[in-house]
Amino acid sequence: MFAFLEAQQVEYVVAMASNARLETRARRLMGTARMRSNATGRTEHLYGETRYAAKTWKRRRRVIIKAEVVRHPGRDPKNNPRFVVTNLPGAPKTIYEQIYCQRGDVENRLKELHHGLELDRTSCSRFLANQFRVLLTLAAYLLFQELQRRARGTACADAQVTTLRERLIKLAVWVERSVRRIVLHLPTSFPWLRTWRQLARAAGATT
């Protein structure tokens, strides 16, 4: 994977599982972090880096080390070394805190696709059919993003896909069909009616 990303000139920051070799590289930094934690009585962490190559790698890569000693009241201090492999330049602390740690919001978006829209439901027997299902899911996600954008100032301003579906989309309606049109008769009362009306007007509804 790393070789592919580098060949495509893609910058990456990827967490690595700890192993004996990496922990040996982090030992001195962990010792310093533990001394600081003993002196302050608080959780302390330091950053460093090393050049490392796993057995399957053809060359060494840059690995950022976070040497952390965690303290909780009533518990013994706990070593918590973390490792991140990257091809980015810059100080180890900057890469870890300002780039790697900011992945949380991106992971929330992936959770929305997975749990809110079931992106992983690729049960067709053909690849292209599954690809089309994924594209439909992404199109639905874009529509939900537009709905969320227009929800500013409403009770759904910070709602994610699952919440938007539960509050605004999953409504019991009476469907009336005629030759020329299909009319949806929505309920006259439900918990999120006010928010629904606000969003409907924001999306272009005229009444």
Secondary structure, DSSP 8 states (H G I E B T S, - for coil): -HHHHHHTT---EEEE---HHHHHHTHHHHHHHHHHHHHHSS-EEEEEEEEE--TT-SS-EEEEEEEEEE--TTS--EE--EEEEE---S-HHHIIIIIGGGHHHHHHHHHIIIIIT-TT----SSHHHHHHHHHHHHHHHHHHHHHHHTTTTSTTTT--HHHHIIIII----EEEE-SS-EEEE--S--TTHHHHHHHHHHTT---
